[in-house]
């Protein structure tokens, strides 16, 4: 009885960890055998296959099985399958832990681990940078989410570029290890598998970024579904690695005996089966991206296995054989290095010729991956060249010239040209419209003349629907910065306002009273100006271009959001990596720089509309002009780097009488500029766009222009000054209506200032509650405090400007200042002027857009929910309805459309 029980236990242990049924060393022998890779890897694979199979059964729609005599067994079967899957997951986790422990033990036992890591430092550092950009940068996460929307052609490009990046990482690690370990031994596993591991990291980064981005943007129904989404692409990559591992051990004779090779083929078949099952389990939206990444891993590792198919030399190899092996290794490295460098050269040449076309074809994520691979390719090429030159110098008797000496020579060749080029030329000049006539003050109206011209055309339109004694709403929009999310949010709001205030019903109602069928509805007649900053300026410029296109082609819809469906980041990113960086060491060949590439990307996205001269979008104000042809003014706010003042681009004169301490961009440059350039000057946020060199038409420098958010990120200060001037000119005949559009997802609802005229006497600002973290170091604060303080002050100035804009609606015109105690005056002032705020808020669940220049289809589709009362916590729906009412939309026309025009 006892012997039978012991035999059963021995068989169970043999099944779980391997080894013979009768082990003379007892438990110690089984544990020793169980830590071997040949025991753990097959059992890990089998456990994974069983888990995937059981998970597929759970996902099967058992409840849809037709009723039968066995239908009552389905709940019991489901429970048994769930229990079996739990045990399979337990064994899978156990084998994974043992494999990880064995790997850690091997690393610790290997004394040269530090040398191995140092030899592979360059590709590992590139992987660290890529990890930050993909996981800790919201634009990187958005690019990963965009993988779901890729076409077959784009997946093919992703497949190839991952092989290119991984191949360069492998080569870089291989070259470094060959130098650190000139005579590797057979037992030094990390020397052979380390470079492959480094190359596969590229695929794992792409896979993990895809899974985590998908998890963030979806709401799986249960824990199992969450786990499936997280493991979808990483598990597929792991299965691809295992497949190559088993195929290599089955095909290469020196990997084992005939029996071991047969077992490897069997395990490979299990992996293929597990991969097929896994692809049926993961969400359908992730299948194509997961398949592209895993196939890329398989091809990459297969190529490396083919290149490294020779068995390693043992310790007993002769010196002659080692020399031949070293020469063969060096020749293979040179061939791979030259091949990768040729691909880099072809890609770089294409980007120099037309970065906009390359950006449209490849997309930002592929360009980023290609840039990582190209950087390693360039470094590998220089390193191999330095090695070859050092060997040649040694052969000629120059023993003192080593590889490090050649590298110092290379660095010298790069540093001095960079200094000389920077000292003799400017590279990021603001683009002027050379074909345009020089801008003169006489051609541009001041704010006073513009307000009167606006009133001349707005008064008959508004009073055709409302009593003559009502003041006409003078509508001013201030739209904040925030990259592509601000641009798209601004365009979405303006599209929705167009649908509600400029539709056929409104136009027909006005025409019936006026007898003029050529009116534009209410919005464009009442909208006096848009003050934009950064991304808000880009959205406002897109709306202006869409209006222009509609006026020229009456059948064209006003849909500025369609200009942001493409990848606006890709041309600038390609220019940054492959033109701007090399241009620091080269003379001016007339090559494009990333600022101009980004602007031309805007122009291509708008079908060329944004390439037109800025002033061409605004007809001159003359007594003889048609009063109905009004175009809302644009005031795009940038910041002057040297003085910190605003630099405002507008067809209106930026004079001291209206705008405090601000520069007029067009007067400063002495030339008109393209609409894309005007918007980009306001949106030159750090590093993505360079500071623009303000060189006028005659070649005189005026400093540099940077993002408008450095001064104030809401556009509120300019809107305040416009509103005050308009009120001073027109008095009680107008009623100021102000809309603030903000795009900060972390904004607290209390900071939206939607009740600016409430009595807050006796109230105090709630004290700031600091959150202490274990990583808060006093030394770090010493270094970071100035920058954190500057950025916090910038945000606080913007909030203060919004507060001033909101409280402008509370001012009593008879007193000229706010009097909280005079409730009658407050009520009267509130009736005359209105403030509304459409915002993104802290805690909103409908959308979390990035700060960058590209949006995925899913994120674009989520913007419509920001105006939906059911999906948004910022109360935007109520604010929007009140805004439409304040602008005079007749109640007889029904409720507003809200999200009718917003589309992904």
C-alpha positions in Angstrom: 0.0 0.0 0.0 2.8 2.4 1.0 4.8 1.5 -2.1 1.8 2.1 -4.3 1.2 5.5 -2.8 4.9 6.4 -3.3 4.8 5.3 -6.9 1.7 7.5 -7.6 3.5 10.4 -6.0 6.6 9.8 -8.0 4.5 9.6 -11.2 2.8 12.9 -10.3 6.1 14.6 -9.7 7.5 13.2 -13.0 4.5 14.6 -14.8 4.8 18.1 -13.2 8.6 18.6 -13.2 10.0 15.7 -15.2 12.6 13.1 -14.3 12.4 9.3 -14.0 9.7 7.5 -12.0 12.3 5.9 -9.7 14.8 8.6 -8.6 17.5 7.4 -6.2 18.2 11.0 -5.0 14.6 11.5 -3.9 13.0 15.0 -3.8 16.3 16.7 -4.3 16.8 14.9 -7.6 13.4 16.0 -8.9 13.9 19.6 -7.8 17.4 19.6 -9.5 15.9 18.2 -12.7 12.9 20.5 -12.5 15.0 23.6 -12.7 16.4 22.6 -16.1 15.1 24.5 -19.1 14.3 21.3 -21.0 11.9 20.4 -18.1 10.3 23.8 -17.6 9.8 25.1 -21.1 7.7 22.2 -22.5 5.5 22.2 -19.4 5.1 26.0 -19.5 4.1 25.7 -23.1 1.6 22.8 -22.4 0.1 24.8 -19.5 -0.3 27.8 -21.7 -2.0 25.8 -24.4 -4.4 24.2 -22.0 -5.2 27.6 -20.4 -5.9 29.1 -23.8 -8.1 26.2 -24.9 -10.2 26.4 -21.7 -10.4 30.2 -22.0 -11.7 29.7 -25.6 -14.4 27.3 -24.3 -15.5 29.9 -21.7 -15.8 32.5 -24.4 -18.0 30.2 -26.5 -21.7 31.1 -26.4 -22.8 28.1 -24.4 -26.1 29.7 -23.5 -27.1 29.8 -27.2 -26.9 26.0 -27.5 -30.4 24.7 -28.6 -32.5 23.1 -25.9 -31.9 19.3 -25.6 -31.8 16.6 -23.0 -28.3 17.7 -22.1 -29.1 21.4 -21.8 -29.4 21.0 -18.0 -25.7 20.0 -17.9 -24.4 23.3 -19.4 -24.1 25.2 -16.1 -22.2 22.3 -14.5 -19.9 22.0 -17.5 -19.3 25.7 -17.4 -18.3 25.5 -13.8 -16.0 22.6 -14.4 -14.3 24.4 -17.3 -13.9 27.5 -15.1 -12.4 25.3 -12.4 -10.0 23.6 -14.8 -9.0 27.0 -16.2 -8.2 28.2 -12.8 -5.9 25.2 -12.1 -4.3 25.7 -15.6 -3.6 29.3 -14.7 -2.1 28.2 -11.4 0.3 25.8 -13.1 1.1 28.4 -15.8 2.0 31.0 -13.2 4.1 28.4 -11.3 6.1 27.4 -14.4 6.5 31.0 -15.3 7.9 31.8 -11.8 10.3 28.8 -12.0 11.5 29.9 -15.4 12.0 33.5 -14.2 13.9 32.1 -11.1 16.1 30.0 -13.2 16.9 32.9 -15.5 17.8 35.1 -12.5 20.0 32.4 -11.1 21.8 32.0 -14.4 22.3 35.8 -14.6 23.7 35.9 -11.0 26.0 32.9 -11.7 27.3 34.5 -14.8 30.1 36.7 -13.5 30.3 38.8 -16.7 26.7 40.0 -16.5 27.9 43.5 -15.9 30.2 43.4 -18.8 27.4 41.9 -21.0 25.1 44.8 -20.0 27.7 47.4 -20.6 28.5 45.9 -24.0 24.8 46.2 -25.0 24.4 49.7 -23.4 23.6 51.6 -26.6 20.6 49.5 -27.8 19.3 49.2 -24.2 19.4 53.0 -23.8 17.4 53.4 -27.0 14.9 50.9 -25.6 14.6 52.9 -22.4 13.9 56.1 -24.4 11.3 54.2 -26.5 9.7 52.9 -23.3 9.2 56.4 -22.0 7.8 57.7 -25.2 5.3 54.8 -25.6 4.2 54.4 -22.0 4.8 57.6 -20.1 3.8 60.1 -22.9 0.1 60.6 -23.7 0.9 61.2 -27.4 2.9 57.9 -27.5 -0.1 56.1 -26.0 -2.4 57.6 -28.5 -0.2 56.5 -31.4 -0.3 52.9 -29.9 -4.1 53.1 -29.8 -4.1 54.1 -33.4 -2.6 50.7 -34.3 -6.2 49.4 -34.1 -7.2 51.6 -37.0 -4.4 50.5 -39.3 -5.0 49.3 -42.8 -3.3 46.2 -44.3 -0.6 48.3 -45.9 0.1 50.1 -42.7 0.4 46.8 -40.9 2.9 45.7 -43.5 5.0 48.8 -42.8 4.8 48.1 -39.1 5.9 44.5 -39.7 9.0 45.7 -41.7 10.0 48.6 -39.5 10.0 46.4 -36.3 12.3 44.0 -38.0 14.5 46.9 -39.0 14.6 48.3 -35.5 15.1 44.9 -33.9 17.8 44.0 -36.4 19.8 47.1 -35.6 19.5 46.6 -31.9 20.7 43.0 -32.4 23.6 44.1 -34.4 24.6 46.8 -32.0 24.5 44.3 -29.1 26.3 41.7 -31.2 29.2 44.1 -32.1 29.5 45.2 -28.5 29.7 41.6 -27.2 32.2 40.5 -29.8 34.5 43.3 -28.6 33.9 42.6 -24.8 34.2 38.8 -25.2 36.5 37.9 -28.1 36.5 34.2 -27.3 33.0 33.3 -26.1 32.4 29.9 -24.6 29.6 27.5 -25.3 28.2 27.7 -21.8 27.9 31.5 -21.9 24.3 31.6 -22.9 23.8 35.4 -22.5 26.5 36.0 -25.2 24.4 34.2 -27.7 20.8 35.0 -26.6 21.4 38.4 -25.2 21.4 40.3 -28.6 18.3 38.4 -29.7 16.6 39.4 -26.4 17.5 43.0 -26.9 16.1 42.9 -30.5 12.8 41.3 -29.3 12.4 44.2 -26.8 11.3 46.4 -29.7 8.5 44.0 -30.5 7.5 43.6 -26.9 7.4 47.4 -26.5 5.0 47.6 -29.5 2.9 44.8 -28.2 2.6 46.0 -24.6 1.9 49.6 -25.7 -0.9 48.2 -27.9 -2.4 46.1 -25.1 -2.3 48.8 -22.4 -3.6 51.5 -24.8 -6.5 49.2 -25.7 -7.2 48.5 -22.0 -7.3 52.2 -21.2 -9.8 53.0 -23.9 -12.1 50.0 -23.4 -14.2 48.7 -20.5 -14.0 44.9 -20.4 -16.9 43.3 -18.6 -14.9 41.2 -16.1 -11.5 40.5 -14.7 -10.8 37.7 -17.2 -11.6 40.0 -20.1 -9.2 42.6 -18.7 -6.4 40.0 -18.4 -7.1 38.9 -22.0 -6.7 42.5 -23.3 -3.5 43.1 -21.3 -1.9 39.8 -22.4 -3.3 39.8 -26.0 -0.2 41.1 -27.9 2.5 40.2 -25.4 1.4 36.5 -25.2 1.4 36.4 -29.0 4.9 37.7 -29.1 6.0 35.1 -26.5 4.4 32.3 -28.5 6.3 33.5 -31.6 9.5 33.4 -29.6 8.8 29.8 -28.4 8.0 28.7 -31.9 11.3 29.9 -33.3 13.1 28.4 -30.3 11.6 24.9 -30.9 12.0 25.1 -34.6 15.7 26.0 -34.2 16.2 23.1 -31.8 14.5 20.8 -34.2 16.3 21.9 -37.4 19.8 22.5 -36.2 21.7 19.2 -35.7 24.1 20.6 -33.0 21.2 21.6 -30.8 20.5 18.0 -29.6 20.0 14.4 -30.4 17.4 13.0 -32.8 15.0 12.3 -30.0 15.4 15.8 -28.6 14.8 17.3 -32.1 11.7 15.2 -32.5 10.4 16.4 -29.2 11.1 20.0 -30.2 9.0 19.6 -33.4 6.2 18.3 -31.3 6.4 21.3 -29.0 6.5 23.6 -32.0 3.2 22.1 -33.2 1.7 22.7 -29.7 2.8 26.4 -29.9 1.2 26.7 -33.4 -2.0 25.3 -32.0 -1.9 27.6 -28.9 -1.3 30.6 -31.2 -4.3 29.8 -33.3 -6.5 29.4 -30.2 -5.1 32.6 -28.7 -6.0 34.6 -31.8 -9.6 33.4 -31.4 -9.8 34.5 -27.8 -8.4 38.1 -27.9 -10.7 41.0 -28.9 -11.3 41.1 -32.7 -10.1 44.8 -32.8 -6.6 43.6 -31.6 -6.2 40.6 -33.9 -4.6 42.3 -36.9 -2.1 44.4 -34.9 -1.2 41.4 -32.7 -0.7 39.2 -35.8 1.5 41.8 -37.5 3.7 42.2 -34.4 4.0 38.5 -33.7 4.8 37.6 -37.4 7.5 40.3 -37.3 9.0 38.6 -34.2 8.9 35.2 -35.9 10.6 36.5 -39.1 13.2 38.5 -37.2 14.2 35.6 -34.9 14.2 33.2 -37.9 16.6 35.4 -39.8 18.9 35.6 -36.8 18.8 31.9 -36.3 19.8 31.4 -40.0 22.6 33.9 -39.6 23.8 32.3 -36.4 23.3 28.7 -37.4 27.0 27.8 -36.9 27.7 26.0 -33.6 29.8 28.0 -31.2 33.5 27.1 -30.8 34.4 25.2 -27.7 37.3 26.0 -25.4 39.5 23.5 -27.3 39.2 25.3 -30.6 42.5 26.0 -32.3 43.8 29.6 -32.8 43.5 29.3 -36.6 39.8 28.3 -36.3 39.1 31.2 -33.9 40.8 33.6 -36.3 38.6 32.3 -39.2 35.5 32.5 -36.9 36.4 36.1 -36.0 36.8 37.1 -39.6 33.5 35.5 -40.6 31.8 37.3 -37.7 33.3 40.6 -38.7 32.3 40.1 -42.3 28.7 39.2 -41.3 28.6 42.3 -39.1 29.8 44.5 -41.9 27.3 43.2 -44.4 24.4 43.6 -42.0 25.7 47.1 -41.0 26.0 48.3 -44.6 22.6 46.8 -45.5 20.9 48.6 -42.6 22.8 51.8 -43.4 21.6 51.6 -47.0 18.0 51.4 -45.8 18.6 54.4 -43.5 20.1 56.3 -46.4 17.1 55.6 -48.7 14.6 56.6 -46.0 16.5 59.7 -45.2 16.8 60.8 -48.8 13.0 60.3 -49.3 12.3 62.4 -46.2 14.7 65.2 -47.4 12.9 65.2 -50.8 9.3 65.3 -49.4 8.7 64.8 -45.7 5.0 65.5 -46.0 4.5 62.6 -48.4 6.6 60.3 -46.3 4.7 61.3 -43.2 1.3 60.7 -44.8 2.4 57.2 -46.0 4.2 56.0 -42.9 2.5 57.7 -40.0 4.1 58.9 -36.7 4.5 55.5 -35.0 6.3 53.9 -38.0 8.5 57.0 -38.4 9.4 56.9 -34.7 10.4 53.2 -34.9 12.4 53.8 -38.1 14.2 56.7 -36.3 15.1 54.4 -33.4 16.5 51.8 -35.8 18.2 54.4 -38.0 20.0 55.9 -35.0 21.4 52.5 -34.1 22.2 51.9 -37.7 24.3 55.1 -37.9 26.0 54.4 -34.6 26.8 50.8 -35.8 28.2 52.1 -39.1 30.5 54.6 -37.4 31.6 52.0 -34.9 32.4 49.4 -37.6 34.2 52.1 -39.5 36.2 53.1 -36.5 37.2 49.5 -35.9 38.2 49.1 -39.5 40.3 52.3 -39.5 41.9 51.3 -36.2 42.9 47.9 -37.6 44.3 49.5 -40.7 46.4 51.9 -38.7 47.7 49.1 -36.6 48.6 47.1 -39.8 50.6 50.2 -41.0 52.5 50.5 -37.7 50.4 53.3 -36.1 49.9 51.3 -32.9 48.8 54.3 -30.8 45.7 54.9 -33.1 42.9 52.8 -31.5 39.2 52.7 -32.0 38.6 55.3 -29.3 41.0 57.6 -31.1 39.0 57.3 -34.3 35.8 58.0 -32.4 37.3 61.2 -30.9 38.1 62.2 -34.5 34.5 61.5 -35.5 33.2 63.6 -32.6 35.5 66.5 -33.6 34.2 66.3 -37.2 30.6 66.7 -35.8 31.2 69.4 -33.1 33.0 72.0 -35.0 30.7 72.1 -38.0 27.7 72.3 -35.6 29.3 75.4 -33.9 30.2 77.0 -37.2 26.8 76.3 -38.8 24.9 77.7 -35.8 27.1 80.9 -35.8 26.7 81.6 -39.5 23.1 81.0 -40.4 19.6 80.9 -39.0 17.5 77.8 -39.7 14.0 78.2 -38.2 12.9 81.4 -39.7 9.2 82.2 -39.7 7.9 81.7 -43.3 6.9 84.8 -45.0 4.4 85.1 -47.9 6.9 86.3 -50.5 4.3 86.5 -53.3 2.1 88.7 -51.2 2.1 92.5 -51.2 3.8 94.1 -48.2 1.3 94.7 -45.4 0.5 98.3 -44.7 -1.3 99.9 -41.8 -3.8 101.6 -44.2 -5.0 98.2 -45.5 -5.8 96.9 -42.0 -8.7 98.3 -39.8 -8.3 99.0 -36.1 -10.7 97.5 -33.6 -12.9 100.5 -33.6 -13.5 100.4 -37.3 -14.0 96.7 -37.2 -16.6 96.9 -34.4 -18.6 99.5 -36.4 -18.4 97.3 -39.6 -19.5 94.3 -37.6 -22.5 96.2 -36.1 -23.5 97.5 -39.5 -24.1 93.9 -40.8 -25.1 92.2 -37.5 -27.8 94.7 -36.4 -30.3 94.0 -39.3 -29.7 90.3 -39.1 -30.4 90.1 -35.3 -33.3 92.5 -35.3 -35.0 90.6 -38.1 -35.7 88.0 -35.4 -35.8 90.1 -32.2 -37.3 93.5 -31.1 -35.4 96.6 -32.1 -34.8 97.7 -28.5 -32.7 94.6 -27.7 -29.0 95.1 -27.8 -27.2 93.0 -30.4 -25.0 90.2 -29.0 -21.4 90.8 -29.9 -19.9 87.2 -29.7 -16.3 86.7 -28.8 -14.7 83.3 -28.4 -11.5 82.7 -26.4 -10.1 79.2 -27.1 -7.2 77.7 -25.0 -4.2 75.8 -26.0 -3.7 72.0 -25.8 -2.3 70.7 -29.1 -4.5 68.5 -31.2 -7.1 68.1 -28.5 -7.7 71.8 -28.3 -7.8 72.1 -32.1 -10.3 69.3 -32.5 -12.5 70.5 -29.5 -12.5 74.0 -30.9 -13.5 72.8 -34.3 -16.2 70.5 -32.8 -17.8 73.4 -30.9 -17.8 75.7 -33.9 -19.2 72.9 -36.2 -22.0 72.4 -33.7 -22.8 76.1 -33.4 -22.9 76.2 -37.3 -25.4 73.4 -37.2 -27.7 75.3 -34.7 -27.2 78.9 -35.8 -26.4 78.8 -39.5 -28.7 76.1 -40.7 -31.3 76.5 -43.4 -34.2 77.0 -40.9 -32.4 80.0 -39.3 -31.4 81.5 -42.7 -35.0 81.1 -44.0 -36.4 82.8 -40.9 -34.0 85.7 -41.3 -34.7 85.9 -45.1 -38.5 85.9 -44.5 -38.2 89.0 -42.3 -35.4 90.8 -44.1 -36.2 89.8 -47.7 -32.5 89.0 -48.2 -31.8 85.3 -49.0 -28.0 85.7 -49.0 -27.6 85.8 -45.2 -25.3 83.4 -43.4 -27.6 82.7 -40.4 -26.7 84.0 -37.0 -23.3 82.6 -36.0 -21.0 84.2 -38.6 -22.9 87.5 -38.4 -22.8 87.7 -34.6 -19.3 86.3 -34.1 -17.0 89.3 -33.9 -13.6 87.6 -33.2 -11.8 84.5 -32.0 -8.8 84.8 -29.7 -6.8 81.6 -29.8 -3.7 80.2 -28.2 -1.6 77.2 -29.4 -3.9 74.3 -30.4 -7.0 76.5 -30.0 -5.5 78.8 -32.7 -5.1 75.8 -35.0 -8.7 74.9 -34.5 -9.8 78.5 -35.1 -7.7 78.7 -38.3 -9.3 75.5 -39.6 -12.7 77.0 -39.0 -11.8 80.1 -40.9 -10.5 78.1 -43.8 -13.7 76.0 -43.8 -15.8 79.1 -43.9 -13.7 80.5 -46.8 -14.1 77.3 -48.7 -17.9 77.3 -48.1 -18.2 80.9 -49.4 -16.2 80.1 -52.5 -17.9 76.7 -53.1 -21.4 77.0 -51.8 -21.9 73.3 -51.8 -18.9 72.7 -49.4 -19.9 72.0 -45.8 -18.2 73.8 -43.0 -16.5 70.8 -41.4 -13.1 71.9 -39.9 -12.8 68.6 -37.9 -12.2 66.8 -41.2 -8.8 68.6 -41.4 -7.6 66.8 -38.2 -8.4 63.2 -39.3 -4.9 62.7 -40.6 -1.5 62.4 -38.8 -0.4 66.0 -38.4 2.7 65.0 -36.3 4.3 62.7 -38.9 5.9 65.3 -41.2 7.3 67.3 -38.3 8.6 64.2 -36.6 10.2 62.9 -39.8 11.9 66.3 -40.3 13.1 66.4 -36.7 14.7 63.0 -36.8 16.1 63.0 -40.4 16.5 66.6 -41.4 16.9 68.9 -38.4 19.3 66.8 -36.5 21.7 66.3 -39.4 21.3 69.9 -40.5 23.0 71.0 -37.4 26.3 69.8 -38.9 25.6 70.8 -42.5 25.3 74.0 -44.5 22.0 75.4 -45.7 21.1 73.4 -48.9 17.5 74.8 -48.8 16.3 71.8 -46.9 13.0 72.1 -45.1 12.9 72.3 -41.3 10.4 70.7 -39.0 8.4 73.9 -38.3 7.8 74.4 -42.1 7.0 70.6 -42.4 4.4 70.8 -39.7 2.8 73.9 -41.4 2.8 72.1 -44.8 1.2 69.2 -43.0 -1.6 71.5 -41.9 -1.9 72.8 -45.4 -2.1 69.3 -47.0 -4.7 68.3 -44.4 -6.9 71.2 -45.4 -6.5 70.6 -49.1 -4.3 73.7 -49.4 -6.7 76.2 -47.8 -4.4 77.0 -44.9 -1.6 77.9 -47.4 -3.4 81.0 -48.5 -2.3 84.5 -47.2 -3.7 85.3 -43.8 -5.2 88.7 -44.8 -7.0 87.1 -47.8 -9.5 85.5 -45.4 -10.8 88.9 -44.3 -12.3 91.4 -46.8 -11.2 95.0 -46.5 -13.6 97.2 -44.6 -14.8 99.9 -46.9 -18.0 102.0 -47.0 -19.0 100.4 -50.3 -18.7 96.8 -49.3 -21.6 94.4 -48.9 -22.6 94.7 -45.2 -23.6 91.0 -45.2 -20.2 89.7 -46.1 -18.6 89.7 -42.7 -15.8 87.3 -41.6 -15.1 86.9 -37.9 -11.7 88.3 -37.0 -8.8 86.0 -35.8 -6.4 87.0 -33.1 -3.8 84.3 -32.8 -1.6 84.8 -29.7 2.1 83.8 -29.5 4.9 84.8 -27.1 8.0 86.8 -27.8 10.9 84.8 -26.4 13.2 87.8 -25.4 10.6 90.1 -23.9 7.8 87.7 -22.8 5.2 89.9 -24.5 2.4 88.7 -26.6 2.9 88.5 -30.4 -0.6 88.8 -31.9 -1.3 87.9 -35.6 -4.5 89.5 -36.9 -5.9 91.4 -39.8 -6.8 94.0 -37.2 -4.2 96.5 -36.1 -2.7 95.5 -32.8 -2.4 99.0 -31.4 -1.6 100.2 -27.9 -5.0 101.8 -27.5 -6.6 98.4 -27.3 -3.9 95.8 -26.6 -1.6 96.3 -23.6 2.1 95.8 -24.2 1.7 93.5 -27.3 3.5 93.2 -30.6 1.8 93.2 -34.0 3.2 90.2 -35.9 2.4 91.4 -39.4 3.7 94.9 -38.7 6.9 93.3 -37.2 7.5 91.1 -40.2 6.5 93.7 -42.7 4.8 91.0 -44.7 1.7 88.9 -44.8 2.1 85.3 -43.8 0.2 82.1 -44.5 -2.7 81.1 -42.3 -0.8 77.9 -41.4 2.2 79.9 -40.3 0.1 82.3 -38.2 -1.5 79.3 -36.4 1.8 77.5 -36.0 3.5 80.6 -34.5 0.9 80.4 -31.7 1.4 76.7 -31.3 5.2 76.3 -31.2 5.3 74.3 -28.0 8.6 73.0 -26.9 10.8 70.6 -28.9 7.9 69.4 -31.2 8.2 72.8 -32.9 11.2 75.0 -32.8 11.2 78.7 -31.8 10.6 80.7 -34.9 13.2 83.3 -35.9 11.3 86.6 -36.6 13.2 88.0 -39.6 11.3 90.7 -41.5 11.0 91.2 -45.2 14.2 93.2 -45.3 16.2 90.7 -43.4 16.2 92.4 -40.0 15.9 90.1 -37.0 13.3 90.8 -34.3 13.9 87.9 -31.9 12.1 84.6 -31.6 8.5 83.6 -31.3 7.4 80.7 -29.1 4.1 79.1 -28.0 1.4 81.5 -26.9 0.8 79.4 -23.8 4.0 80.7 -22.2 2.3 84.1 -21.7 -1.3 82.9 -21.0 -2.8 79.6 -22.3 -6.5 80.6 -22.6 -6.6 83.6 -25.0 -8.6 85.4 -22.3 -6.4 88.5 -22.0 -6.8 89.4 -25.6 -10.6 88.7 -25.4 -10.9 91.0 -22.4 -9.3 93.8 -24.2 -11.4 93.3 -27.3 -14.6 93.2 -25.3 -13.7 96.4 -23.4 -12.9 98.2 -26.6 -16.1 97.1 -28.3 -18.2 98.2 -25.4 -16.5 101.5 -25.3 -17.3 102.0 -29.0 -20.8 100.8 -29.2 -22.1 101.3 -25.6 -25.6 100.0 -24.8 -26.4 99.0 -28.4 -24.5 95.7 -27.9 -24.4 93.0 -25.4 -21.1 91.1 -24.9 -21.4 87.3 -25.1 -18.2 85.5 -24.4 -17.4 81.8 -24.8 -14.3 80.3 -23.3 -13.3 77.0 -24.7 -10.7 75.1 -22.6 -9.0 71.8 -23.2 -7.3 70.8 -20.0 -8.6 67.4 -18.8 -7.3 68.0 -15.3 -9.4 71.2 -14.8 -11.5 71.3 -11.7 -15.1 72.2 -12.4 -15.0 75.0 -9.8 -12.4 76.8 -12.0 -14.7 77.2 -14.9 -16.1 80.5 -13.5 -19.6 79.8 -14.8 -21.2 81.9 -12.1 -18.9 84.9 -12.0 -21.4 87.4 -10.6 -22.2 85.4 -7.5 -21.5 87.0 -4.1 -18.3 85.5 -2.7 -17.7 88.0 0.1 -16.3 86.3 3.2 -15.1 83.2 1.2 -11.5 82.1 0.9 -9.6 80.1 -1.6 -9.3 76.5 -0.3 -5.7 75.8 0.8 -3.7 73.7 -1.5 -3.3 70.1 -0.2 0.1 68.7 -1.2 0.5 65.0 -1.8 3.7 63.6 -0.5 5.3 60.7 -2.3 8.2 58.5 -1.4 10.1 59.8 -4.4 9.8 63.4 -3.3 13.5 64.2 -2.6 14.7 67.6 -1.3 17.6 67.5 -3.7 15.3 66.9 -6.7 13.1 69.8 -5.5 16.2 72.1 -5.4 16.8 71.4 -9.1 13.2 71.3 -10.3 11.6 74.1 -8.3 12.4 76.9 -10.7 10.9 75.1 -13.7 7.9 73.8 -11.8 7.3 77.3 -10.4 7.4 78.9 -13.8 4.9 76.4 -15.3 2.6 76.8 -12.3 2.7 80.6 -12.6 1.9 80.3 -16.3 -1.2 78.2 -15.5 -2.2 80.5 -12.7 -2.0 83.6 -14.9 -4.2 81.9 -17.4 -6.8 81.1 -14.8 -6.7 84.7 -13.6 -7.2 85.9 -17.1 -10.3 83.6 -17.5 -11.6 85.0 -14.2 -11.2 88.5 -15.5 -13.0 87.6 -18.7 -15.8 86.1 -16.8 -16.1 89.0 -14.4 -16.2 91.4 -17.3 -19.9 90.4 -17.6 -20.5 91.7 -14.1 -19.3 95.2 -14.6 -21.7 98.0 -14.4 -21.1 100.3 -17.4 -22.2 103.3 -15.4 -19.6 102.7 -12.7 -17.0 101.1 -14.9 -16.0 98.6 -12.2 -17.4 95.6 -10.4 -19.5 96.3 -7.3 -20.4 93.1 -5.5 -22.7 94.9 -3.1 -24.9 96.5 -5.7 -27.2 93.6 -6.5 -29.4 95.7 -8.9 -26.3 96.7 -10.9 -25.2 93.1 -10.9 -28.5 91.9 -12.2 -28.6 94.6 -14.9 -25.0 93.9 -16.0 -25.7 90.2 -16.2 -28.6 90.8 -18.5 -26.4 92.8 -20.8 -23.4 90.5 -21.0 -23.0 86.7 -20.7 -20.1 84.4 -20.1 -20.1 80.7 -21.0 -17.4 78.0 -20.6 -17.2 74.7 -22.6 -14.5 72.7 -20.9 -12.8 69.4 -20.4 -12.9 68.6 -16.7 -11.1 66.4 -14.2 -12.7 63.0 -13.8 -14.5 63.0 -17.2 -14.9 59.4 -18.5 -15.9 59.9 -22.1 -12.5 60.9 -23.5 -8.9 61.4 -22.5 -7.3 63.0 -25.5 -3.5 63.5 -25.8 -1.4 66.6 -26.0 0.2 66.2 -29.4 -0.7 66.4 -33.1 -2.5 63.1 -33.9 -5.7 61.5 -32.7 -6.9 58.0 -33.2 -10.4 57.3 -34.7 -11.7 56.2 -31.4 -10.6 59.4 -29.6 -12.0 61.6 -32.3 -15.3 59.9 -32.0 -15.3 60.6 -28.2 -15.3 64.4 -28.6 -19.0 64.4 -29.4 -19.8 63.2 -25.9 -18.3 66.4 -24.4 -21.6 68.1 -25.3 -23.8 65.2 -24.3 -25.4 65.6 -20.8 -25.4 61.8 -20.3 -21.7 61.3 -21.0 -20.0 64.4 -19.5 -19.6 65.7 -16.0 -18.6 69.2 -17.0 -22.2 70.4 -17.5 -21.3 71.5 -21.0 -24.8 70.6 -22.3 -26.4 73.2 -20.1 -23.8 75.8 -20.9 -24.3 75.2 -24.6 -28.0 75.5 -24.5 -27.8 78.8 -22.6 -25.2 80.1 -25.2 -27.4 79.3 -28.1 -30.3 81.1 -26.3 -28.1 84.1 -25.6 -27.2 84.4 -29.2 -30.8 84.7 -30.2 -31.7 81.4 -31.8 -35.6 81.5 -32.1 -37.2 79.1 -29.7 -39.7 78.3 -32.4 -37.0 76.4 -34.3 -36.8 73.7 -31.6 -34.0 72.4 -29.4 -30.3 72.6 -30.4 -28.7 69.8 -32.3 -25.8 69.4 -29.9 -23.7 66.7 -31.4 -25.5 66.4 -34.7 -22.5 67.5 -36.7 -19.6 66.1 -34.7 -18.3 62.9 -36.2 -15.1 60.9 -36.0 
